Amino acid sequence: GTLLLPSSTEGNGWHLRMESTPDFGKTWVMGDTISRGKQKVNAIQPSILFHKDGSIQAIGRTRNRALFSTFSKDNGKTWSDVELLDMPNNNSGTDAVTLKNGKHLLVYNHVLPPGDLAKGPRTPLNVSISDDGIHWNAALVLEDSKISQYSYPSMIQSSDGMVHIVYTWRREKLKYVKIDPSKLKVLPIKNGVWPGEEGKVVTAVKAEEE
């Protein structure tokens, strides 16, 4: 089969594209740049989700204060215009995986930047879960400290069903967390606000970096 590599460019504006290999990396095909859509979304660092209807979704980081989403119905050859989800993004990296049971798991900073800024503190670090990749439920807070930052997470699910997450801890070290997704207790995220955090403004002690 064909392996799909989600990728992006930053040198001349932020753009998404997909690359693929039919021979396990010997040769590669570079896909067209995915349209930024009517919202002119500046997006990079996509993660791939697989849906039960055969469609593929890419989701990830933007400069537009919200997570992006785009779908493919032909195994990644063509993609819909990029759109923004009703989920905040602080211009920080995310990761997402489709679990064995078909649900989708997302690890990210659930932070809406203050005012009209594109960038916000990289704390807290959160985990959300979804059935459709569009509507998300709050599942877990991995870090919640005013001492930033918790960023650039990476996540996989192993054959035993456990989820393994690695992320940068305050720019000092890497931290590893193992999660049993069957034990997550979820609450709906309404209007992009984490449950119990209505009206909260997130501030950080340490200045953010790229």
C-alpha positions as CSV (number, residue, x, y, z in Angstrom):
1,G,0.0,0.0,0.0
2,T,0.9,3.7,0.0
3,L,2.3,5.5,3.0
4,L,1.0,9.0,3.6
5,L,3.2,11.7,5.2
6,P,1.5,14.8,6.4
7,S,3.8,17.8,6.0
8,S,3.9,21.6,5.8
9,T,6.1,24.5,4.8
10,E,6.9,27.7,6.6
11,G,9.4,29.5,4.4
12,N,7.0,31.5,2.3
13,G,3.9,31.6,4.4
14,W,2.4,28.6,6.2
15,H,1.0,25.9,3.9
16,L,-0.1,22.3,4.2
17,R,0.7,19.5,1.8
18,M,0.8,15.7,1.7
19,E,3.7,13.5,0.5
20,S,3.3,9.8,-0.2
21,T,5.5,6.8,-1.0
22,P,4.4,3.5,-2.7
23,D,7.6,1.7,-1.9
24,F,8.3,2.3,1.8
25,G,10.4,5.5,1.2
26,K,12.4,4.6,-1.9
27,T,10.5,7.2,-4.0
28,W,8.2,10.0,-2.9
29,V,5.4,11.9,-4.5
30,M,4.7,15.5,-3.4
31,G,1.1,16.5,-3.3
32,D,-0.3,19.9,-4.2
33,T,-0.5,22.6,-1.6
34,I,-3.8,22.4,0.2
35,S,-6.1,25.4,-0.2
36,R,-6.2,27.8,2.8
37,G,-9.9,28.3,2.1
38,K,-12.1,31.3,2.6
39,Q,-10.7,31.9,6.1
40,K,-7.1,32.1,4.7
41,V,-5.9,29.7,7.4
42,N,-2.2,29.7,8.2
43,A,-1.7,26.0,9.1
44,I,1.3,23.7,9.7
45,Q,2.2,20.4,11.4
46,P,-0.8,18.3,10.5
47,S,-1.8,15.0,12.1
48,I,-4.0,12.4,10.3
49,L,-7.2,10.8,11.5
50,F,-9.0,7.9,9.9
51,H,-12.8,7.8,9.7
52,K,-15.1,4.8,9.5
53,D,-16.6,6.0,6.1
54,G,-13.1,5.8,4.6
55,S,-12.4,9.5,4.6
56,I,-9.1,11.0,6.1
57,Q,-8.9,14.1,8.2
58,A,-5.9,16.3,8.9
59,I,-5.9,18.5,12.0
60,G,-3.4,20.7,13.7
61,R,-1.7,24.0,14.4
62,T,-2.5,27.5,13.1
63,R,-1.8,31.2,13.5
64,N,-5.6,31.8,13.4
65,R,-6.3,31.1,17.1
66,A,-8.1,27.8,16.4
67,L,-7.3,24.3,15.2
68,F,-7.6,23.6,11.5
69,S,-9.3,20.7,9.8
70,T,-9.4,19.4,6.2
71,F,-10.8,16.1,4.7
72,S,-9.8,13.8,1.9
73,K,-12.2,11.3,0.3
74,D,-9.7,9.7,-2.1
75,N,-7.0,8.4,0.3
76,G,-5.1,11.7,0.5
77,K,-4.9,12.5,-3.2
78,T,-7.1,15.7,-2.9
79,W,-8.2,17.7,0.1
80,S,-11.0,20.0,1.0
81,D,-10.3,23.7,1.8
82,V,-8.8,24.2,5.2
83,E,-11.3,25.3,7.8
84,L,-11.1,26.3,11.5
85,L,-12.7,24.2,14.2
86,D,-14.4,25.5,17.3
87,M,-11.3,24.5,19.3
88,P,-8.6,27.0,20.4
89,N,-5.0,26.9,19.3
90,N,-2.2,29.1,20.7
91,N,0.1,28.7,17.7
92,S,1.6,25.6,19.3
93,G,2.1,22.0,18.0
94,T,-0.5,19.3,18.5
95,D,-0.8,15.6,17.8
96,A,-3.8,13.4,17.1
97,V,-4.5,9.7,16.5
98,T,-7.4,7.4,15.7
99,L,-7.8,4.8,18.3
100,K,-8.5,1.1,17.7
101,N,-12.2,1.7,18.7
102,G,-12.6,4.4,16.0
103,K,-12.6,7.3,18.4
104,H,-10.0,10.1,17.9
105,L,-7.7,11.4,20.6
106,L,-6.0,14.9,20.5
107,V,-3.2,16.3,22.7
108,Y,-2.7,20.0,22.6
109,N,-2.7,23.3,24.6
110,H,-6.4,24.2,25.1
111,V,-5.5,27.9,25.1
112,L,-7.2,30.8,23.4
113,P,-4.5,33.6,23.0
114,P,-5.4,36.8,24.8
115,G,-7.0,39.7,22.9
116,D,-6.5,39.3,19.2
117,L,-3.0,37.8,19.5
118,A,-2.2,34.7,17.4
119,K,0.1,33.2,20.1
120,G,-0.6,32.3,23.7
121,P,0.9,30.5,26.7
122,R,1.8,26.8,26.2
123,T,0.0,25.7,29.3
124,P,-2.1,23.8,30.2
125,L,-1.6,20.7,28.1
126,N,-4.8,18.9,27.5
127,V,-6.3,15.7,26.0
128,S,-9.6,15.6,24.2
129,I,-11.6,12.8,22.5
130,S,-14.0,12.9,19.6
131,D,-16.3,10.6,17.5
132,D,-16.2,12.7,14.3
133,G,-13.0,14.8,14.6
134,I,-15.1,18.0,14.6
135,H,-16.9,18.0,18.0
136,W,-14.5,17.3,20.9
137,N,-15.0,16.4,24.5
138,A,-12.6,17.2,27.4
139,A,-10.9,14.1,28.7
140,L,-7.7,14.9,30.7
141,V,-5.4,17.7,31.8
142,L,-1.8,16.5,31.6
143,E,-0.2,19.8,32.9
144,D,-1.7,22.9,34.4
145,S,1.0,25.2,35.8
146,K,1.6,28.9,35.3
147,I,5.2,27.9,34.5
148,S,5.2,27.4,30.8
149,Q,5.8,25.5,28.6
150,Y,4.4,22.1,27.7
151,S,4.6,21.7,24.0
152,Y,5.3,19.6,20.9
153,P,3.5,16.5,22.0
154,S,3.7,13.2,20.1
155,M,1.3,10.3,20.7
156,I,0.8,6.7,19.6
157,Q,-1.5,3.8,20.7
158,S,0.3,0.4,21.3
159,S,-1.1,-3.1,20.6
160,D,-2.3,-3.4,24.2
161,G,-4.6,-0.4,23.7
162,M,-2.6,2.0,25.9
163,V,-1.8,5.5,24.6
164,H,1.7,6.8,25.0
165,I,2.4,10.6,25.0
166,V,5.8,12.4,25.0
167,Y,6.1,16.1,25.2
168,T,8.5,18.9,26.0
169,W,8.5,19.8,29.7
170,R,9.3,23.5,30.3
171,R,12.0,23.4,27.6
172,E,14.2,21.4,30.1
173,K,13.4,17.7,29.4
174,L,11.0,15.3,27.8
175,K,8.1,13.8,29.8
176,Y,6.4,10.5,29.1
177,V,2.8,9.7,30.1
178,K,0.8,6.4,29.6
179,I,-3.0,6.6,29.4
180,D,-5.7,3.9,29.3
181,P,-8.3,5.5,27.0
182,S,-11.0,3.2,28.3
183,K,-10.8,4.9,31.7
184,L,-11.1,8.5,30.4
185,K,-14.1,10.4,31.8
186,V,-15.2,13.0,29.4
187,L,-17.2,16.3,29.4
188,P,-18.4,18.3,26.4
189,I,-16.5,21.3,25.3
190,K,-19.0,24.1,24.6
191,N,-18.1,27.1,22.5
192,G,-14.4,26.1,22.6
193,V,-14.3,26.5,26.4
194,W,-12.8,23.7,28.6
195,P,-15.3,22.6,31.2
196,G,-15.0,24.6,34.4
197,E,-12.7,27.2,32.8
198,E,-15.3,29.7,31.8
199,G,-13.9,33.3,32.0
200,K,-10.4,32.1,32.9
201,V,-7.5,34.0,31.3
202,V,-4.3,31.9,31.0
203,T,-1.0,33.7,31.7
204,A,2.5,32.3,31.8
205,V,5.6,33.0,33.9
206,K,8.1,32.2,31.1
207,A,8.0,33.9,27.7
208,E,7.1,31.6,24.9
209,E,9.4,30.4,22.1
210,E,8.7,29.1,18.6
